[in-house]
């Protein structure tokens, strides 16, 4: 093997090691937990809105400095919580998101403009809300529940 090939092989090995390191660093650190290990307000949320629904599993996601929680039910629905236990996503792919979770302005908008449909998924972040209807249509709202756009 000549020196040019050796240098190329070294570079390829170095790149392979970098890729392996990056993939390892990006891997989720999921920790299985029991629902009684969730933050108290997350436990209260589950009791209030999903009482009697059987939990398949719960996990804690540690992503660097960010920690979140996910609860998946036997029926396939799931709830994601922020570090502080506040919900960030409720996904009821085989049912409907409980109306009491959805801000009144968003519920009213959906009822007025999309009669006969209901919300299957709702996400919230610091910018506002995104909801997915039974038709698959995704709507975005600001933090006050004012309609912004169809996504």
C-alpha positions in Angstrom: 0.0 0.0 0.0 1.4 3.4 -0.9 1.5 6.4 1.5 -1.4 8.1 -0.4 -3.7 5.1 0.2 -2.6 4.9 3.9 -3.5 8.6 4.4 -6.9 8.1 2.8 -7.5 5.0 5.0 -6.6 7.0 8.1 -8.9 9.8 7.0 -11.7 7.3 6.4 -11.2 5.7 9.8 -11.1 9.1 11.5 -14.4 10.1 9.8 -16.0 6.7 10.7 -15.0 7.3 14.4 -16.4 10.8 14.2 -19.7 9.6 12.8 -19.9 6.8 15.5 -19.2 9.3 18.2 -21.9 11.7 16.9 -24.4 8.9 16.7 -23.7 7.8 20.2 -23.9 11.3 21.5 -27.3 11.9 19.9 -28.8 8.7 21.1 -31.8 9.1 23.5 -31.2 8.3 27.1 -34.6 6.9 27.8 -35.2 5.6 31.3 -38.3 3.4 32.0 -40.2 4.8 35.0 -43.4 4.1 36.9 -46.2 6.7 36.7 -45.8 7.5 40.4 -42.3 8.7 39.5 -43.7 11.5 37.2 -43.8 15.0 38.6 -46.9 15.5 40.8 -48.8 17.7 38.4 -48.2 15.2 35.6 -49.7 12.5 37.9 -52.7 14.8 38.6 -53.2 15.4 34.9 -53.3 11.7 34.2 -55.7 11.1 37.1 -58.0 13.9 36.0 -58.1 13.3 32.2 -57.1 9.6 31.8 -58.5 7.9 34.9 -59.0 4.2 34.3 -56.9 4.1 31.1 -54.3 1.4 31.3 -50.7 2.6 30.9 -48.5 0.5 28.6 -45.3 2.3 29.7 -43.8 5.5 31.0 -40.4 6.8 30.4 -38.1 9.7 31.2 -36.2 11.2 28.3 -32.9 12.9 29.2 -31.6 14.9 26.3 -28.7 16.9 27.5 -29.9 19.6 29.9 -33.6 18.9 28.9 -35.7 16.3 30.6 -39.1 15.3 29.6 -41.6 12.4 30.2 -43.8 10.3 28.0 -46.7 8.1 29.0 -48.1 5.7 26.4 -51.4 3.9 27.0 -52.3 0.4 26.0 -54.8 1.9 23.4 -51.8 3.6 21.6 -52.6 7.2 22.9 -49.8 9.1 24.6 -49.1 12.2 26.6 -45.8 14.0 26.7 -44.8 16.2 29.7 -42.1 18.9 30.1 -39.6 18.7 32.9 -41.9 20.5 35.3 -44.8 18.1 34.6 -46.8 20.4 32.4 -48.2 18.6 29.3 -46.7 19.5 26.0 -48.4 17.0 23.7 -51.5 14.9 23.9 -51.9 12.4 21.0 -55.2 10.5 20.9 -54.8 8.8 17.6 -57.6 6.4 18.2 -59.9 8.8 20.1 -60.3 12.4 20.9 -58.4 14.8 23.1 -60.5 15.5 26.2 -62.2 18.9 25.6 -61.2 20.1 29.0 -57.5 20.1 28.0 -58.1 22.4 25.0 -58.4 26.2 25.4 -62.0 27.4 25.0 -61.1 29.7 22.0 -59.6 26.7 20.1 -62.6 24.5 20.8 -65.0 27.2 19.7 -63.0 27.8 16.5 -62.9 24.1 15.6 -66.7 23.7 16.3 -67.5 26.7 14.3 -65.3 26.1 11.2 -64.9 22.3 11.3 -68.3 21.0 12.5 -68.4 17.3 13.0 -64.6 17.0 13.5 -62.8 16.8 16.8 -59.2 17.2 17.9 -57.0 14.1 17.9 -53.8 15.7 18.8 -52.7 18.9 20.5 -49.2 20.3 21.1 -48.2 23.4 23.0 -45.0 25.3 23.3 -44.0 28.9 24.1 -45.4 30.1 20.7 -48.8 28.6 21.0 -50.8 25.5 20.0 -51.0 23.1 17.1 -54.0 20.8 16.8 -54.6 17.9 14.4 -58.2 17.2 13.5 -59.8 13.8 12.6 -59.5 14.8 8.9 -55.7 15.1 9.4 -55.8 18.9 9.0 -53.4 20.7 11.2 -54.2 24.2 12.6 -51.9 26.6 14.4 -53.0 29.0 17.2 -51.2 31.6 19.2 -50.8 31.4 23.0 -54.2 33.0 23.5 -56.0 30.5 21.2 -56.3 32.9 18.2 -56.2 31.1 14.9 -53.0 31.7 12.9 -52.8 29.3 10.0 -53.4 25.9 8.5 -50.2 24.0 8.6 
